[in-house]
Amino acid sequence: MRARLLPTASVLLAGLAQAASIALPGSGQPLWWLQILSLSVLGWQLNGCAGHLASWSSSTWSDAERRPPWQTGWRGAAWLGWVFATAWLSGTFWWLFISMHTYGGLPAALAVVAVLALAGALSLYYAAACAVFFKLFSGFPSVRWMWAAICFASAWTLAELARGRWFTGFPWGAGGYAHTAGPLANYAPWLGVYGVGAVAAWAAFMLPGLVLISQGRLRRAAALVAVALILPLGARWAMPSFTHSSGALDVALLQGNIPQDEKFQPGTGVADALRWYGGALRDSRALLTVAPETALPLLPRQLPPGYWDALQERYTRNDRAALIGIPLGNARDGYTNAVVGLKPGQSEVYRYDKHHLVPFGEFVPPFFQWFLDMMNIPLGEFRRGALAQPSFDFKGQRLAPNICYEDLFGEELGARFADAGRAPTLLVNVSNIAWFGDSVAIDQHLQISRMRALEFERPMLRATNTGPTVIIDHQGEVTARLPRLTRGVLEGVVQGRSGNTPFATWVARLGLWPFWGLAALVLTFAAWQNRRQHG
């Protein structure tokens, strides 16, 4: 019985550990070592599917011969990959339950089913990756461990890429986000989050080799040396800085802490938001003031008489500027989730329209209107903005806004770096995560923003409704923050940066296609090699 249940139970627990590694509930800190260790458990069990553990290890409980048929072969590999990923993903974005049930009014049981169904559907990518890897890996007459690790990392990376791309993409909680600190963080400006995740997957698969390979001192030594090198390497590098300072800017970031169940209520949340944000924008003495996503939850023409004119007067007749989250548009042309920029001497108001919209929150996917009708979520249909929109120029800085989870898509932010001379010097994220309550979503989003700062070596200003409102420097370190779920103004100084990292240079021109191509090439070569060995 233990041999039948332990593989599934172990990968399920490992998947939950993978979720915790992105941002540990309670502390909010990433645990890079836990991400690698938890994924290595899946690698261990995939070996059991292939029957290799029977000859490499004396552990009788992991012997493939004692497992039921559905836990061996490619079906067993797919099953273990699916269980691991379902536990990992549902443990990562379980807080979608809060938005659907607490604020959307969906019955609790249906909200739980919806979260599990989403996690289970996305986990099919990883099930397929494990099945493909098994077909390649189990064919080796004597396992070449380091080559198998490369194949595993390639298959796993393809699954991560597919999750982040297809059906608008939802790569929240990708393994690379656990490495905003730790020895692999220095790979970010070269490879980005998917490259960091690939290196971590390779290292994770190498770890079981230290335990399982019982034959051949040379193979054990090779595995040990490889892992010993790949993990500390990033920390030992005297990393060159690819960017240089473009000057300092003092900023004020606003955090209104408007409860989500009141945010769009005219008599409560709307009135409170207009009063508090209006006063904070009026009284700010910083050169740049940033208000979060839909800080003003009404269209400009719906604001009280004189309200919008007073804001424009405030920021077009002195030396200060503001970026303000506000919906824009009309019934004829459609509506956008936008950021408006006000500054002195401008001939027209700057605007950034959100490009990557949230399914069900900002647009309705085909065939899913029935699901949205079951919930009470406002602002359900927006128009998409262009991919690489101009930056907001102010005081020698080029500020590139992004809204909500747009900073999850580094390849899309990278499109703004195609012209190094006009590339952003500062990234600005405005968000409203009140949809997810006081949950780990707040901490996970912070790790996402930190990874973008590392990839592009750009500071990230984050102005949010409930937190974390922070200033992140170009090395991914938080230099100032407001406590979550409080109302306040974060004042500080940020140093803009010019110059492109290697990641910014190649992703701006090629997107993520180099990863797709390289991973597919590795697996194609492995398939050819297997076919040649087996006739």
HUTA-V38562 format. One line per field, one symbol per residue. ss: DSSP state (H for helix, E for strand, L for the rest). A space follows every 10 residues. Layout:
ss = ???
//
This chain:
ss = LHHHHHHHHH HHHHHHHHHH HHLLLLLLLL LHHHHHHHHH HHHHHHHHHH LHHHHHLLLH HHLHHHLLHH HLHHHHHHHH HHHHHHHHHH HHLLLHHHHH HHHLLLLHHH HHHHHHHHHH HHHHHHHHHH HHHHHHHLLL LLLLHHHHHH HHHHHHHHHH HHHHHHHHLL LLLLHHHHHL LLLLHHHHHH HHHHHHHHHH HHHHHHHHHH HHLLLLHHHH HHHHHHHHHH HHHHHHLLLL LLLEEEEEEE EEEEELLLLL LLLLLHHHHH HHHHHHHHHH HHHLLLLEEE EEEEEELLLH HHLLLLHHHH HHHHHHLLLL EEEEEEEEEE LLLEEEEEEE EELLLLLLLE EEELLLLLEL LLELLLLLHH HHHLLLLLLL LLLLLLLLLL LEEELLEEEE EEEHHHHHLH HHHHHHHLLH HHLLLEEEEE ELLHHHLLLL HHHHHHHHHH HHHHHHLLEE EEEELLLLLE EELLLLLEEE ELLLLLLEEE EEEEEEEELL LHHHHHHHHH LLHHHHHHHH HHHHHHHHHH HHHLL
//
